[in-house]
Amino acid sequence: MANTVLVGAQWGDEGKGKVIDYLTEQVDVVVRSQGGNNAGHTVVVGETTHILRLLPSGILRPNKICIIGNGVVIDPISLCEEIAELEGQGIQVSEQNLLISESAHLVFPYHRLIDEQREIAHGKNKIGTTKRGIGPAYGDKVARVGIRVGDLLQPELFEERLFARVQEANWLLEHFGGQSVDPKKLLMDYLGAGKRLRSMLTNTVLEIHRLMNQGKQILFEGAQGTFLDIDHGTYPYVTSSNTTAGGACTGAGVPPNRIDRVVGAMKAYTTRVGEGPFPTEDESISDLLHGMGREFGAVTGRARRCGWFDAVATRFATIVNGIDQLAVTNLDGLDGLETLKICIGYELNGKQIEFPPACVRQFNRCRPIYIEMPGWKRSTAGARTFSDLPIPAQNYLQKTCELSGAKLMLVGVGQKREETILV
């Protein structure tokens, strides 16, 4: 399968966890390269549903090596809890199958509190973050005051840096009118987590290159989606890392010439969580999917905003990521519809445009231009080959991929592993 980057081609929540789990069967190593525990990947294995937040989805398959790269921000308490959850389900996690970059930055409770207070201060202009402290943690990293995972292995240095940072953070929290944090409790809790994770911490850049030089096949797992990218997304309604394919290189320490292909995950319709522009949002689609018990955040439980498939957005995602193949998920969510709409352009100030505007205010004023296609009005859940799908469903998939500018690789017709069609 060579070295593959998997990215979200929409606003995140595209079902990447399932796609990663499926692709992992063909690789030796899975690398998470950015984001934090604000990302939730849901994978259904048999009758068990696993919700992964920091751990790469490859952790669910035996004999695979999983790596959390330097571009990730890690809440070590949350990570230890996630490991304990998996071990309670009979999945062993150790240095044999999980390696963690000592250069990844840490997320602390004061990051979460600052995140929350900023959202409150923004009022109606809030971004809609998960309040997991991811933005403030990346902010510390860029401001060069962050604390890294490797610092946990040097208690005296860690204490010095932590106490200095908490003093600043408490000053800011006081300004917001929020509660302060106790550095002594943090010191004890985080050094305890560091002791639990110690055997897994290493220079993951060297490990990844060693594995590549051995001929191992590597899958780089993205979190969130293209339009939440800090540079290319609907700024400021974005996350705080590079969610596009380039982020896999910087977040894992791998040069671009070692990447062989890019796979984009997208839903057969469109969703997004939080605030920000969403031209194809449609109340009837939201009601339909929520009524089916679908489209609630794996991490937050928040109802996602839902709408028709947006080929304008995914076409841009294909360009900026260099997407070669598309993995279309949740086709079965459209099974009951008589007619389907696809957005093929936006109308802005009386003119048709073919790509999303960079300015979020202009993006908010865009109106979708639709074409319509017939639905199939029957279940696709039992399909296991492309030819098993109803002809209108085949036509719909081919049209969405044609408009997006990449080839169709696989189709998801349910949450389970076996409910996947390789095209």
Secondary structure as GFF3:
##gff-version 3
##sequence-region A 1 423
A	DSSP	beta_strand	4	8	.	.	.	ID=ss1
A	DSSP	alpha_helix	16	24	.	.	.	ID=ss2
A	DSSP	beta_strand	29	32	.	.	.	ID=ss3
A	DSSP	beta_strand	41	45	.	.	.	ID=ss4
A	DSSP	beta_strand	48	52	.	.	.	ID=ss5
A	DSSP	three_ten_helix	57	60	.	.	.	ID=ss6
A	DSSP	beta_strand	65	68	.	.	.	ID=ss7
A	DSSP	beta_strand	73	74	.	.	.	ID=ss8
A	DSSP	alpha_helix	76	88	.	.	.	ID=ss9
A	DSSP	beta_strand	98	101	.	.	.	ID=ss10
A	DSSP	beta_strand	105	106	.	.	.	ID=ss11
A	DSSP	alpha_helix	109	122	.	.	.	ID=ss12
A	DSSP	three_ten_helix	123	125	.	.	.	ID=ss13
A	DSSP	alpha_helix	134	142	.	.	.	ID=ss14
A	DSSP	three_ten_helix	149	153	.	.	.	ID=ss15
A	DSSP	alpha_helix	155	176	.	.	.	ID=ss16
A	DSSP	alpha_helix	183	197	.	.	.	ID=ss17
A	DSSP	three_ten_helix	198	200	.	.	.	ID=ss18
A	DSSP	beta_strand	201	202	.	.	.	ID=ss19
A	DSSP	alpha_helix	204	213	.	.	.	ID=ss20
A	DSSP	beta_strand	218	221	.	.	.	ID=ss21
A	DSSP	three_ten_helix	226	228	.	.	.	ID=ss22
A	DSSP	alpha_helix	245	252	.	.	.	ID=ss23
A	DSSP	three_ten_helix	256	258	.	.	.	ID=ss24
A	DSSP	beta_strand	261	267	.	.	.	ID=ss25
A	DSSP	beta_strand	270	272	.	.	.	ID=ss26
A	DSSP	alpha_helix	283	291	.	.	.	ID=ss27
A	DSSP	beta_strand	305	307	.	.	.	ID=ss28
A	DSSP	beta_strand	309	310	.	.	.	ID=ss29
A	DSSP	alpha_helix	311	321	.	.	.	ID=ss30
A	DSSP	beta_strand	325	329	.	.	.	ID=ss31
A	DSSP	three_ten_helix	331	334	.	.	.	ID=ss32
A	DSSP	beta_strand	339	348	.	.	.	ID=ss33
A	DSSP	beta_strand	351	353	.	.	.	ID=ss34
A	DSSP	alpha_helix	360	365	.	.	.	ID=ss35
A	DSSP	beta_strand	367	374	.	.	.	ID=ss36
A	DSSP	three_ten_helix	386	388	.	.	.	ID=ss37
A	DSSP	alpha_helix	391	404	.	.	.	ID=ss38
A	DSSP	beta_strand	407	412	.	.	.	ID=ss39
A	DSSP	beta_strand	420	422	.	.	.	ID=ss40
###
